[in-house]
Amino acid sequence: MTKPYEQEILKFWEEKDIYNKVKAKNKGKKPFVHVDGPPYPTGEIHVGHLRNWAIKDSVLRFRRFQGMDVYARDGYDVHGLPVETKVQKNLGFKHTNDLKEFGEENFVKECKKYVSSVIDSMTHRRRDYGLWMDRDFYHTSHPDYLSMSWQFFKKAHEKGLLYKDYRTVAWSPALETTLSDYEIKDEYTTLDDPSIYVKFKVEKNHTTTNYEEYLIIWTTTPWTLQSNLAIAMNAEFDYSKVLVI
């Protein structure tokens, strides 16, 4: 919630068209271009957004005070699983088959509707926060943006910069697609990891005493014991032989 005095300032800026007047004052001078690295419109803004916006806005205002022609454009990244996952959750989908039965076109419409509502909210919050950026924001699903992306990949292909290869990726069985580091980072959690000590009996012809001898190992992955074929030893390490009675 903005304070009354903040609302008065915002109202003054709007009524007097201060932002556009500042832009016009420095028009044609040395340019300073800022195209905002777009946030995902997947929910309410948080302190991370506010911190970044404050830093960016302070730099842009400083450049304006220096008399530079500042181009500052807002934007939103509306593609990818973050949006789709939110919409699937809102629709109560548990599996990809639910999405298929719902229909791809219907699902895309729901995604656009969801994105539009979140962008409206975030744009309003940006205004209340006092950010001086162009209201004509860009978004990654706009035809112009998509066209430029295809042009980029076309040029990369023509220059032989694209290639096919193999790599290890995180995979979502539920979503039937790969996951980026960003999409899996929030799935980490603190757990009590099981670890155990296990003893392996040494064959009699390899013992050096009259007692039964065992090698003791420690593992944090006890579920792999059934397939273990060997015990690793390091020739540079010192090991102890202990008599337990």
N, C-alpha and C positions, 0 to 999 in steps of 0.2 A: 504494500500500500504506500503510495506516495504521500508526502506531507502536504498540507495546504499551501505552504510557501513554494514547494516544488511545483505544484499544479499551477500556481500563478506564473512562475517562470516559463513553464511549458506553454501556457496560454499566450504569454507575451511573445515567445518565439514564433508561435503559429500565426498570431494576428499580424505581427509585423514582418512575417516572412524572413526572419533573421538568417536562417541557414542559406537560403538562396541568394540573399544579399551579400553574404560573406563569400559565397562561391563566385558571384559576379564581380566582386571587388578585385579578386586576384586572377580572373580569367585571362588566359594568354601568357601568363608569367611562367616561370620555371615549374614544370609539372612534378607532382608527387602522387603516385598511383597506389591505391590500396584496394585490393579485391579480397574481401573477407574469406578466410578459410572456413567453409560452411560447416555449421554444426548439424548433427542429425536431428531432425524434428520428431523425436520419439517420446516427448513428454515435457514436463515443466522444466524451466531453466533452473540451474543450481549455482552454487557459489563459484564453481569453476568457470561457468560462462561469464558471470559478472566480473570476475577478476580479469579475465582475458579482454573483455570489452572495455573495461576501465583503462587498461594499459594501452590498447590500440587507440582509443578515443583521445587519450592524453597526447599521444604522438601526433595524431592528425591535427589536433588543435594547435600544437606547437608549430607544426609546419605551416598552418594557416597564419599564425602570428608572424612567421618569418616571411610572409608574403608569397608563399608558393600556391600554385593552382592545384588544389588537392582534389583528386578523384577518389571517392570512397564509396564503394558499393557493397551492400549487404548481400548475403546469399544463404542457401540451405541445401544440404545434401539429402535428397529425398529417395535415394536408391538403396538397395541392399536389404539384407536380412533383418536389420534392426526394426525397420518399418513393418516388414512382412510378418515378423514374429509378433509384434504388438497387435497387429490386426487379427492374426490367427487366434491369439489369446482372447481378444475382445469378442470374436465370433464363437469361441468355445471349441475350436478345432484341436483335436488331439493328434491326428495323423495327416499325412499328405493326401490320403484318399478323401478326407473330409473336404479339403480344398478342391480336389478334382470334381467331386460331386457338386460342390457349390458353383463351380464354373470359373474358368480363368478370367473372363471379361468381368464377371461380377466381383471377383476378388480384386482386380485392378481398380475398379471403381471405388471399392471400399478403402483401398490403400490411398487413393487420391483424396477421398473425403477426409480420411484421418489426417493425412499430411496437411491438408488445407486448414483444418481446425487448429492444429498445433502451430503452424506457421502464423496464423492470425494471432494466436496467444503470444508467441515469442516476439512478433513484430510490435505488438502493443507494449510488451515488457521492455523492449529496447527503447521505445519512445519514452516510456516513463523513466527509464534509466538515464535519459538525456543524451543518448548517442547521436552524433551528427553524421549520419550516413544517408545516401540516397535511398528513398523509399521504394524505388523501382528495383527491387531485389531480383537476383537470378536464382534459378533452381535447376538441379541437374537433370530433371526430366523434361525441360523445355526443348522443343525441336531444334532450336539453334545450337544449344549445348550438345545435344546428341549428334547433330550433324558435324560439329567441329571435332568431336571425339572420333567419329568414323574417319574423318579426313586425316586425323593424326595417325591412326592405325594404318590407313592406306599408305601414307608416306613412309611409315616405318617398314611396311611390307615391301614397298618398292625399293627401299635401300637395303633390304636383306637383314633388317634388325630383329625380325620375329623368327622364332624357331620353336620346334616342338621337342619336348624333353620330358623326363620323369622327375617327380619330386614327391616328398612325403608331405601330406596335408592332413589337417584335422577334418573329420567327416562327421556329419550329423545324420544318423540313421533316420531320425524322425522327419527331418526336413529334406532328406535325400539330396544333400549338396555339401560342398566344401565350406569350411568356416575360416575366417581370417583371425589373426591374433586378437584384433579388437573384439570380435564376436565371442571369443572363448575366455577372455581375460576375467570377466565377471563371474565365471563359473568356478573359480578356485575357492576353496574353503579350507579351514583348518580342521584336520581330523587327527584322531589318535591312530597312528600307523602301527600295525602289528609287527613285532620283530621277535625272533626266537633264536635260541642257541640249539644246535643240533650236533650230535656226535656220530662219527662214521668209524666203524671198526676197521682196524688195519689188519690185513692178512698176516697170518702167523709167520710166514717166511720173510716178512718185511719188518718185524718187530726187533727190538734190540734188548729187550728184557724178558723176564719170565712171566710178566704180567700181561693181561689183555691191554692192548693199546688202542687209543681212539684219537682221531683228529676232530677238534672242536671248531665249528664254524658259526658265524653269526650272520643272519640275513634279515632284511626288511621286506623281502618278497617270498614268504613261505609257500605261496601257491606255486612257485616254480620248482619246488623240491622234487616233485614227481618226475620231472624231465631232466634233472641235473645229471650230467655224465662225468663230471670231474670236479676236483677241488683245486683252486688256483693257489699257487705258492709263489712267493717272490724271493728270488735267490739273494737279494740284497738285504732282506729283512732278517731280524733275529727272532727265533721262535723258542718257546720254553716247553720242556717236557716235565710235567708235574705228576707226582705220585699222589693219588687220592685214595685214602683208606676209609 
